[in-house]
């Protein structure tokens, strides 16, 4: 339980002193973590960067799209 409390504080402390841009960044990080947990089929890395993958019907081409965010 102590480790969970420390993890919550690790998010709380920066959030309390963050400016608007930093809060937006933190929101993006949390959204990525939530996507990983909810979808389960992406890595944390691809979820954090909001990568979208598209494999061609022939399976010979992979296109990855990453939105332009402060996290990239």
GIZI-V77708 format. One record per backbone hydrogen bond with DSSP energy under -1.0 kcal/mol. NH is the residue of the N-H (numbers start at 1). CO is the residue of the C=O. If there is no record, write none. Layout:
NH/CO + NH/CO
//
This chain:
5/1 + 6/2 + 7/3 + 8/4 + 9/5 + 10/6 + 11/7 + 12/8 + 13/9 + 15/11 + 16/12 + 17/13 + 23/19 + 24/20 + 25/21 + 26/22 + 27/23 + 28/24 + 29/25 + 30/26 + 31/27 + 32/28 + 33/29 + 34/30 + 35/31 + 36/32 + 37/33 + 38/34 + 39/35 + 40/36 + 47/43 + 48/44 + 49/45 + 51/46 + 52/65 + 54/63 + 56/61 + 59/56 + 63/54 + 65/52 + 69/67 + 72/69
//
